[in-house]
Amino acid sequence: MISRLTAGFSSRLPASLSFALFSTTASSSNPSAAQLHRMSVKQFVEDSISNNKVTIFSKSYCPYCRKVKTLFSTNFPDEKPTVIELDERDDGSDIQEYLYQKTGQRTVPNVFVKQQHIGGNDDTTAFHQAGKLAPLIKE
Ligand SMILES: N[C@@H](CCC(=O)N[C@@H](CS)C(=O)NCC(=O)O)C(=O)O
């Protein structure tokens, strides 16, 4: 019932707010295990983005992820991006779902620099080639 009520309402909310709402609607004083899990996924992602200059949500076998890691290691060897390999975590698909709600991007890599969402490998490469990545990293 609650989920039916919130489904229509939350579809008109920004994605991040909608996720937060789903995390807390049933009973904020007694959240379910699933809600607690979603809250911890959200917290993990937000902490990762906040606490690191460069965060790459990745999959270890993904060629685009490899390319974007190489972009950073080649051009910014002093930066050590925080790489979160979603395929190596039990909560990887939940993190990917939260990232989709937050950024509208389903794929990996999903790159953040200085709390700013840059995008995938193509986006990050274009951002770098436009001369925008170095100043953002160095600022
Ligand atoms: N154009 C994208 C392509 C990214 C892409 O296709 N990544 C694949 C993995 S190699 C993906 O995320 N597939 C869906 C999934 O793994 O859930 C980019 O440059 O980042």
The ligand as a Gaussian input file, in Angstrom:
#p B3LYP/6-31G(d) Opt

LIG

0 1
 N       30.091000       4.731000     -23.618000
 C       30.264000       4.195000     -22.294000
 C       30.285000       2.663000     -22.388000
 C       30.290000       2.002000     -21.015000
 C       29.774000       0.576000     -21.056000
 O       29.149000       0.132000     -22.034000
 N       30.063000      -0.152000     -19.977000
 C       29.524000      -1.490000     -19.838000
 C       30.564000      -2.392000     -19.163000
 S       32.029000      -2.609000     -20.159000
 C       28.332000      -1.493000     -18.893000
 O       28.278000      -0.711000     -17.960000
 N       27.384000      -2.413000     -19.134000
 C       26.235000      -2.534000     -18.273000
 C       26.560000      -3.199000     -16.981000
 O       27.681000      -3.716000     -16.755000
 O       25.663000      -3.226000     -16.125000
 C       31.535000       4.770000     -21.675000
 O       32.316000       5.366000     -22.416000
 O       31.720000       4.671000     -20.455000

